[in-house]
Amino acid sequence: MDDGRQAKWWSRPATGRPGRDEPESRGGREGDAPSVRPDSPAPTGGAAPADSPACLAAGQKPQEPAPSRPAGPPLHEPDVYSTPPYGGPGPWAPAPPVQRPTPAHGTPVPPQAVPLPPQPSPVTPQATPVPSSSSQWLQYDPWGAPGQPLTQVGPPAGTEPGSRKNRRGGAFAGMLLLALVASGIGGGVGAYVERTGGLTTVELPQASHDNGDRAPESVAGIAASALPSVVTLHVSGTAESGTGTGFVLDARGHILTNNHVVAPAGSSGDITVTFSSGETAAAELVGKDSGYDLAVVRVKGVSGLKPLPLGNSDNVRVGDPVVAIGAPFDLSNTVTSGIISAKQRPITAGGEKGDGSDMSYVDALQTDAPINPGNSGGPLVDTQAHVIGINSAIRAADSGKGTERGGQSGSIGLGFAIPINQGKRVAEELINTGKATHPVIGVTLDMKFTGDGAKVGEKGPEDGPAVTKGGPAAKAGIRSGDVITEVQGQRVHSGEELIVKIRAHRPGDRLELRLTRGGEERSVTLTLGSASGT
């Protein structure tokens, strides 16, 4: 103790606990005797004073006794419950461990020797072993000599877990620093590669070059077979000009196209043909027919022409795949594909002149293959690259008044082509005679009739009879006012449709017609006549 007084610890009383009315002695006061354990021998002659030789270490001078505290009132009221540390220790307080007397402040105490068990043979003197105990009181020895290492239980100094953790922490910090530096270097290299495109020249993977072969029935195969036979026509006349398409019919240089394609040239205009290879040649008109909207031109001095094979339009079925080739808006060698959407569509086109001389009547093939201005006269081919139709007209979204020819409206998937069977017959006649013949039945129709069917008029041209005398209709017994409703079993709803159905046949063909007369239905058979076209 720093105050020179003897330490006093709580201990169990040797006798029973004093009553609450009896005051107990207070520890730490001068003049009080130290408490002792019941099993300790009672001190004789009272407690030794703090300055007695027994309490002094060797060489320590006795200290002057502390002055006595002046008498006066107590510092606090007595504890009636005898609660430690002011009262006597209770039975619940544990006995403290044995304590050694505390030397005076600054007095060195030599370490006490611990007896060793007898050894069978002499050994080299070793350091004093530290008693092994799990008690916390052995972790620190307050009576050890100054400058001596503290008494501790555990591994030798420098091997405790704390030192190991410190070393591990240092290693982890070093590894973390190394990882940060490496990531910074990697990020810098990545940024440089991204900005500069890499450290070396970039070469992207690519498929090897093939020989360009495609299946013959594919669109590419069809186009490769048909394109050398397709040409682009540039027509110019005194008043107008235009662009269209045609295809080679034979090695002699005959090319089939639409009549409205070559019409701007008139009788003195120029027609220039450009082949798929880019070569050009002048062409001359062989013959044309406005009723069928077909024309034939011929190029001279050109060798190596490849005719485009003709198919059979009667074999076509709805849904068959087709390919259209042409020069829409003067974009030559344009290929589009689709299917046959319908057959025997009664189409009328033209009529810009107002006198009906330029009207065409076509029992057309309908297709959804895109057809645009400039495609006119081009081939519509099947999967064998055989021509099954001549692209001639489209239904424009902004017209609403029938079929447009050569207008500037784009395709909406409603394209119409003249069947090649009809085109073949007309082309042969134009090449051989310069004119085409039309099949006729010898009647004049009432084109203003609004009922269902085609009505035979009351009067013919120049107030003549509506039924030509000696003609096919007269021979079949058809009269003025009869309403024709069917041709070869196909329903007819108007006069235009009757003309289309008749022109879909050749002169000399026999047809069966159904008609209504006075509310009664009749069937007649006739043989088609012939008339020259214009």
BELUR-V219628 format. One record per residue. N is the residue number from 1. RES is the residue in one small letter. PHI is phi in degrees with one decimal (none if undefined). PSI is psi in radians with two decimals (none if undefined). NEAR is the number of other C-alpha atoms within 8 Angstrom. Layout:
BEGIN
n: {N:N}
res: {RES:RES}
phi: {PHI:PHI}
psi: {PSI:PSI}
near: {NEAR:NEAR}
END
This chain:
BEGIN
n: {1:2:3:4:5:6:7:8:9:10:11:12:13:14:15:16:17:18:19:20:21:22:23:24:25:26:27:28:29:30:31:32:33:34:35:36:37:38:39:40:41:42:43:44:45:46:47:48:49:50:51:52:53:54:55:56:57:58:59:60:61:62:63:64:65:66:67:68:69:70:71:72:73:74:75:76:77:78:79:80:81:82:83:84:85:86:87:88:89:90:91:92:93:94:95:96:97:98:99:100:101:102:103:104:105:106:107:108:109:110:111:112:113:114:115:116:117:118:119:120:121:122:123:124:125:126:127:128:129:130:131:132:133:134:135:136:137:138:139:140:141:142:143:144:145:146:147:148:149:150:151:152:153:154:155:156:157:158:159:160:161:162:163:164:165:166:167:168:169:170:171:172:173:174:175:176:177:178:179:180:181:182:183:184:185:186:187:188:189:190:191:192:193:194:195:196:197:198:199:200:201:202:203:204:205:206:207:208:209:210:211:212:213:214:215:216:217:218:219:220:221:222:223:224:225:226:227:228:229:230:231:232:233:234:235:236:237:238:239:240:241:242:243:244:245:246:247:248:249:250:251:252:253:254:255:256:257:258:259:260:261:262:263:264:265:266:267:268:269:270:271:272:273:274:275:276:277:278:279:280:281:282:283:284:285:286:287:288:289:290:291:292:293:294:295:296:297:298:299:300:301:302:303:304:305:306:307:308:309:310:311:312:313:314:315:316:317:318:319:320:321:322:323:324:325:326:327:328:329:330:331:332:333:334:335:336:337:338:339:340:341:342:343:344:345:346:347:348:349:350:351:352:353:354:355:356:357:358:359:360:361:362:363:364:365:366:367:368:369:370:371:372:373:374:375:376:377:378:379:380:381:382:383:384:385:386:387:388:389:390:391:392:393:394:395:396:397:398:399:400:401:402:403:404:405:406:407:408:409:410:411:412:413:414:415:416:417:418:419:420:421:422:423:424:425:426:427:428:429:430:431:432:433:434:435:436:437:438:439:440:441:442:443:444:445:446:447:448:449:450:451:452:453:454:455:456:457:458:459:460:461:462:463:464:465:466:467:468:469:470:471:472:473:474:475:476:477:478:479:480:481:482:483:484:485:486:487:488:489:490:491:492:493:494:495:496:497:498:499:500:501:502:503:504:505:506:507:508:509:510:511:512:513:514:515:516:517:518:519:520:521:522:523:524:525:526:527:528:529:530:531:532:533:534}
res: {m:d:d:g:r:q:a:k:w:w:s:r:p:a:t:g:r:p:g:r:d:e:p:e:s:r:g:g:r:e:g:d:a:p:s:v:r:p:d:s:p:a:p:t:g:g:a:a:p:a:d:s:p:a:c:l:a:a:g:q:k:p:q:e:p:a:p:s:r:p:a:g:p:p:l:h:e:p:d:v:y:s:t:p:p:y:g:g:p:g:p:w:a:p:a:p:p:v:q:r:p:t:p:a:h:g:t:p:v:p:p:q:a:v:p:l:p:p:q:p:s:p:v:t:p:q:a:t:p:v:p:s:s:s:s:q:w:l:q:y:d:p:w:g:a:p:g:q:p:l:t:q:v:g:p:p:a:g:t:e:p:g:s:r:k:n:r:r:g:g:a:f:a:g:m:l:l:l:a:l:v:a:s:g:i:g:g:g:v:g:a:y:v:e:r:t:g:g:l:t:t:v:e:l:p:q:a:s:h:d:n:g:d:r:a:p:e:s:v:a:g:i:a:a:s:a:l:p:s:v:v:t:l:h:v:s:g:t:a:e:s:g:t:g:t:g:f:v:l:d:a:r:g:h:i:l:t:n:n:h:v:v:a:p:a:g:s:s:g:d:i:t:v:t:f:s:s:g:e:t:a:a:a:e:l:v:g:k:d:s:g:y:d:l:a:v:v:r:v:k:g:v:s:g:l:k:p:l:p:l:g:n:s:d:n:v:r:v:g:d:p:v:v:a:i:g:a:p:f:d:l:s:n:t:v:t:s:g:i:i:s:a:k:q:r:p:i:t:a:g:g:e:k:g:d:g:s:d:m:s:y:v:d:a:l:q:t:d:a:p:i:n:p:g:n:s:g:g:p:l:v:d:t:q:a:h:v:i:g:i:n:s:a:i:r:a:a:d:s:g:k:g:t:e:r:g:g:q:s:g:s:i:g:l:g:f:a:i:p:i:n:q:g:k:r:v:a:e:e:l:i:n:t:g:k:a:t:h:p:v:i:g:v:t:l:d:m:k:f:t:g:d:g:a:k:v:g:e:k:g:p:e:d:g:p:a:v:t:k:g:g:p:a:a:k:a:g:i:r:s:g:d:v:i:t:e:v:q:g:q:r:v:h:s:g:e:e:l:i:v:k:i:r:a:h:r:p:g:d:r:l:e:l:r:l:t:r:g:g:e:e:r:s:v:t:l:t:l:g:s:a:s:g:t}
phi: {none:-74.1:-86.5:81.6:-94.8:-76.2:-68.9:-131.7:-112.4:-68.4:-152.7:-70.7:-70.0:-72.4:-116.4:-64.1:-67.3:-65.0:-68.2:-68.4:-83.6:-94.4:-72.3:-103.6:-73.4:-104.0:-74.9:81.9:-98.3:-67.0:87.4:-88.4:-86.6:-68.6:-75.3:-128.1:-76.6:-61.5:-88.9:-89.4:-68.9:-67.8:-70.0:-102.2:71.2:82.6:-73.6:-71.8:-66.5:-62.3:-100.3:-72.4:-61.5:-65.0:-97.0:-103.5:-81.1:-60.8:80.6:-94.5:-83.0:-69.3:-94.9:-69.4:-63.2:-67.3:-62.4:-71.3:-73.8:-61.9:-69.2:176.1:-69.8:-61.8:-68.3:-153.9:-70.7:-61.4:-86.0:-69.6:-95.6:56.5:-84.6:-61.2:-85.7:-83.1:-102.8:-74.3:-64.5:-84.1:-70.0:-83.7:-76.5:-71.8:-71.6:-73.7:-66.8:-65.5:-110.8:-92.0:-66.3:-81.7:-69.9:-61.2:-57.9:87.9:-91.9:-72.7:-119.5:-66.9:-65.1:-83.5:-77.9:-104.1:-64.4:-98.0:-67.4:-61.9:-105.5:-67.6:-143.9:-65.6:-125.4:-69.9:-57.3:-121.6:-65.5:-61.1:-66.1:-91.1:-59.2:-86.8:-155.1:-89.0:-72.8:-69.3:-74.9:-89.9:-73.2:-143.9:-112.8:-71.1:-98.2:-66.8:-70.1:-60.1:85.3:-89.3:-65.1:-66.4:-78.7:-146.0:-108.4:148.1:-68.5:-58.7:-59.6:92.8:-114.5:-68.1:-57.1:-61.0:-66.4:-64.1:-64.8:-62.9:-65.2:-62.7:-61.8:-65.7:-63.9:-63.2:-63.1:-64.8:-63.6:-61.7:-63.2:-62.8:-63.8:-64.0:-64.8:-63.9:-65.7:-63.9:-64.4:-62.5:-63.4:-63.9:-65.6:-62.4:-63.4:-64.3:-63.4:-65.9:-72.8:-97.7:85.1:112.3:-81.8:-128.8:-69.2:-81.9:-126.2:-84.0:-67.9:-150.3:-66.5:-72.3:-70.7:-104.6:-84.7:81.9:-72.0:-131.1:-60.4:-58.0:-86.7:-74.9:-60.4:-64.4:-66.4:-64.8:-63.6:-61.4:-78.2:-93.1:-57.4:-60.9:-99.9:-101.6:-126.9:-111.2:-106.7:-114.4:-117.1:-138.1:-131.3:-72.2:-112.5:-152.5:-146.6:-166.2:-130.5:-152.0:-130.6:-152.8:-143.4:-74.7:-93.6:-153.5:-74.0:-78.4:101.7:-77.4:-127.6:-97.6:-153.0:-87.4:-66.1:-71.6:-75.2:-92.4:-58.3:-60.8:-70.1:61.5:-96.6:-132.4:-79.4:-109.1:-126.7:-117.2:-108.7:-115.2:-85.3:-63.6:-78.0:101.7:-73.4:-122.8:-155.3:-79.4:-131.0:-125.7:-77.2:-96.1:-175.3:-149.8:-147.0:-73.1:-65.7:-99.4:57.3:-130.8:-151.2:-126.6:-121.2:-137.8:-104.5:-120.8:73.7:-114.3:-111.9:72.8:-69.6:-114.7:-65.1:-91.9:-61.9:-97.4:-95.7:-128.9:-68.6:-71.3:-87.4:-72.0:-123.3:-62.0:101.7:-64.8:-71.9:-139.3:-130.6:-106.7:-126.2:-176.3:-129.6:-63.0:52.6:67.6:-95.9:-66.7:59.7:-88.4:-119.2:-130.2:-135.7:-176.0:-134.7:-80.3:-87.2:-165.0:-124.6:54.5:-82.8:-74.4:-117.8:-118.3:-141.1:89.6:85.0:-67.0:-74.5:90.5:-98.8:82.2:-71.7:-106.6:-75.8:-120.9:-125.2:-129.8:-90.2:-88.4:-89.4:-98.9:-137.9:-99.3:-62.9:-56.2:-126.2:-132.1:-53.3:111.3:-77.4:-56.7:89.0:-79.8:-82.8:-108.4:-114.2:-93.6:-70.7:-98.2:62.0:-103.4:-72.8:-117.1:-164.9:-114.2:-62.9:-133.0:-151.5:-137.0:-93.5:-89.0:-68.6:-99.8:-90.2:69.4:-128.8:92.9:-101.9:-92.9:-122.9:71.1:-74.1:-103.0:-77.4:-84.4:-73.2:-121.2:87.1:-121.0:-111.8:-132.5:-129.6:-72.8:-58.3:-66.5:-61.9:-70.6:-64.0:-63.1:-63.6:-67.5:-62.0:-61.8:-67.7:-66.3:-68.5:-81.2:-122.7:83.5:-138.1:-116.0:-100.5:-114.2:-74.8:-136.8:-112.0:81.3:-135.4:-109.7:-94.2:-88.1:-75.9:-94.9:-68.5:-104.3:-78.2:-86.1:116.2:-110.1:-96.4:-74.7:-69.4:-85.2:-135.1:-102.5:-59.8:54.9:60.2:-79.7:-67.6:-72.6:-109.7:-64.5:-66.0:76.5:-82.8:-56.8:-68.7:-61.6:-66.5:-84.7:90.1:-77.9:-120.3:-64.2:94.4:-67.6:-112.7:-84.0:-112.5:-144.5:-130.0:53.7:80.7:-100.5:-65.3:-120.4:-109.6:-155.3:-65.6:-60.1:-66.2:-65.3:-63.3:-60.7:-66.8:-69.4:-74.3:-74.9:-114.7:-95.0:-60.0:96.1:-73.3:-93.5:-123.9:-107.2:-116.6:-118.4:-143.8:-119.0:-138.8:59.4:85.4:-106.6:-95.8:-134.4:-123.5:-133.7:-125.0:-141.1:-109.6:-66.8:-92.3:-135.3:-142.6:-79.9:-86.5:-121.1}
psi: {2.52:-0.43:0.03:0.03:2.75:2.40:2.59:2.22:2.73:2.60:2.82:2.42:2.62:-0.47:-3.03:2.80:2.30:2.75:2.83:-0.37:-0.19:2.22:2.48:2.81:2.58:2.31:2.71:0.12:2.58:2.49:-0.12:2.60:2.52:2.58:2.59:2.73:2.76:-0.58:0.08:2.56:2.45:2.39:2.55:2.50:0.35:3.09:2.44:2.40:2.77:-0.43:0.26:2.74:-0.48:-0.48:0.03:2.46:2.88:2.32:0.04:2.37:2.52:2.52:2.72:2.49:2.53:2.46:2.51:2.54:2.28:2.57:2.60:-3.06:2.65:2.68:-0.40:2.91:2.61:2.54:1.85:-0.34:0.00:0.77:2.23:2.67:0.05:-0.51:-2.96:2.66:2.44:2.95:-0.29:-0.22:2.25:2.63:2.29:2.75:2.87:2.27:2.56:2.65:2.41:2.15:2.85:2.68:2.20:0.03:2.02:2.47:2.13:2.54:2.49:2.46:2.45:2.14:2.40:2.61:2.66:2.42:2.51:-0.42:2.69:2.46:2.89:2.32:2.37:2.99:2.67:2.11:2.56:2.17:2.36:2.15:2.54:0.02:2.47:-0.27:-0.30:-0.02:-0.37:2.30:1.74:-0.22:0.09:2.70:2.56:2.49:-0.13:2.58:2.60:2.56:2.24:2.73:2.20:-2.96:2.84:2.79:2.40:-0.19:0.12:2.77:-0.56:-0.71:-0.66:-0.69:-0.67:-0.75:-0.73:-0.72:-0.68:-0.71:-0.74:-0.72:-0.68:-0.75:-0.73:-0.74:-0.72:-0.73:-0.71:-0.73:-0.76:-0.72:-0.64:-0.74:-0.76:-0.72:-0.70:-0.72:-0.73:-0.73:-0.69:-0.74:-0.70:-0.70:-0.68:-0.08:0.15:2.96:-0.34:3.05:2.29:2.27:1.99:2.56:2.54:2.57:2.61:2.78:2.31:3.09:-0.01:0.06:2.42:2.76:2.38:-0.55:-0.09:2.86:-0.72:-0.70:-0.70:-0.77:-0.75:-0.58:-0.61:-0.51:-0.70:-0.29:-0.03:2.41:2.81:2.30:2.28:2.06:2.35:2.43:-2.92:-0.51:-0.50:3.03:2.93:2.99:2.44:-2.94:2.73:3.07:2.65:2.27:-0.63:3.05:-0.21:-0.13:0.20:2.35:2.29:2.41:-3.00:2.66:-0.67:-0.21:-0.75:-0.13:-0.64:-0.41:-0.46:-2.48:-0.20:0.18:3.11:2.46:2.12:2.33:2.25:2.17:2.93:-0.41:-0.19:-0.18:2.59:2.74:2.61:2.59:2.75:2.64:2.29:-0.80:2.79:2.80:2.05:-0.53:-0.58:-0.15:0.82:2.63:2.72:2.29:2.88:2.41:2.56:2.69:0.32:2.22:2.90:0.42:2.50:1.84:2.57:2.16:2.51:2.39:-2.76:1.91:-0.31:-0.34:-0.11:2.46:2.63:2.27:-0.17:2.42:2.49:2.81:2.29:2.36:2.38:-2.82:1.17:2.26:0.65:0.39:1.57:2.76:0.63:2.32:2.24:2.80:2.79:-2.62:2.98:2.06:-0.55:2.88:2.78:0.82:2.08:1.90:2.33:2.40:2.83:-2.56:0.23:-0.46:-0.39:-0.33:0.03:0.00:-0.37:0.24:2.40:2.55:2.10:2.26:1.42:2.79:2.29:2.38:2.67:0.08:2.22:2.15:2.28:2.93:2.21:-0.40:-0.27:2.33:-0.16:2.86:2.52:1.99:2.75:-2.94:-0.20:0.17:0.59:2.44:2.23:-0.15:2.86:2.02:2.20:-0.57:2.82:2.72:2.04:2.54:-0.51:0.07:-1.04:0.10:0.95:-2.72:2.38:2.48:2.11:0.16:-3.12:0.17:2.51:3.01:2.45:0.35:0.23:1.52:2.67:2.42:2.48:2.24:2.43:-0.45:-0.73:-0.72:-0.64:-0.80:-0.76:-0.73:-0.72:-0.73:-0.70:-0.68:-0.71:-0.67:-0.21:-0.10:2.78:2.61:2.61:2.40:2.44:2.79:-0.12:0.74:2.79:2.19:2.63:1.73:-0.12:0.02:2.28:-0.03:-3.08:2.10:3.13:2.06:2.33:2.27:3.02:-0.53:2.69:-2.92:2.46:0.71:0.39:3.14:2.57:-0.42:2.05:2.27:2.30:0.08:3.07:-0.73:-0.73:-0.71:-0.51:-0.08:0.30:2.42:2.88:2.36:-0.19:2.57:1.97:2.20:-0.38:2.56:2.04:0.69:-0.01:2.29:2.45:2.22:-0.22:3.00:-0.68:-0.72:-0.60:-0.73:-0.74:-0.79:-0.64:-0.74:-0.18:-0.08:2.99:2.69:2.41:-0.17:2.53:2.27:2.60:2.18:2.62:2.44:2.90:2.31:2.01:0.59:-0.06:2.51:2.45:2.76:2.34:2.72:2.36:2.86:2.21:2.45:-2.95:2.51:2.63:2.45:3.10:none}
near: {10:6:4:8:9:9:8:8:7:9:12:11:10:6:4:5:8:6:5:8:5:6:9:8:7:10:10:9:6:6:4:9:6:8:8:8:9:7:4:6:4:5:6:5:4:6:8:6:5:9:10:9:7:6:8:12:11:4:4:7:5:8:6:5:6:4:4:5:4:4:4:4:4:5:4:4:5:5:8:7:6:12:10:8:9:9:13:12:13:9:7:4:8:6:7:7:4:4:4:4:6:7:13:10:6:5:8:7:9:6:7:4:5:6:4:4:4:4:6:4:4:5:5:4:4:4:4:6:5:7:5:5:6:6:6:6:6:11:10:9:9:4:8:10:9:5:4:6:4:8:9:8:11:5:6:6:5:5:8:10:6:6:9:9:8:8:8:8:8:8:8:8:8:8:8:8:8:8:8:8:8:8:8:8:8:8:8:8:8:8:8:9:10:8:7:7:9:10:6:5:6:6:4:4:4:4:4:4:4:5:4:4:6:7:7:9:8:9:9:9:12:14:12:8:8:10:10:10:13:18:13:14:12:11:15:12:12:6:5:8:10:9:13:19:17:17:15:16:11:11:11:6:12:12:13:14:17:14:12:11:15:11:7:14:15:8:4:6:11:11:13:11:13:11:12:12:5:6:7:8:10:10:12:9:9:11:11:15:13:14:11:9:12:15:16:15:13:12:13:9:4:8:5:5:10:9:10:13:8:8:8:10:10:5:5:8:7:9:7:9:10:13:17:15:15:20:15:13:8:8:8:9:10:9:9:10:12:11:13:15:10:9:11:7:10:12:11:11:12:9:11:5:7:6:6:7:10:11:11:12:14:13:15:13:15:13:14:12:13:13:14:13:14:13:15:19:15:17:15:14:13:12:13:8:11:11:15:16:14:17:16:15:13:13:13:13:7:5:9:7:4:9:12:12:12:10:6:6:9:8:12:8:9:12:16:12:14:14:13:14:10:10:12:8:8:12:13:8:12:15:10:6:7:10:12:14:11:11:14:12:11:11:11:11:10:11:9:4:8:5:6:8:11:17:13:16:12:9:9:12:8:4:6:7:10:14:15:10:6:6:11:13:13:13:9:9:7:9:8:9:9:11:11:13:14:11:13:7:7:6:7:14:11:13:13:10:11:12:9:13:11:9:13:9:9:9:12:9:8:8:10:11:14:12:13:12:10:4:5:6:8:8:8:10:9:13:11:14:12:10:8:8:10:9}
END
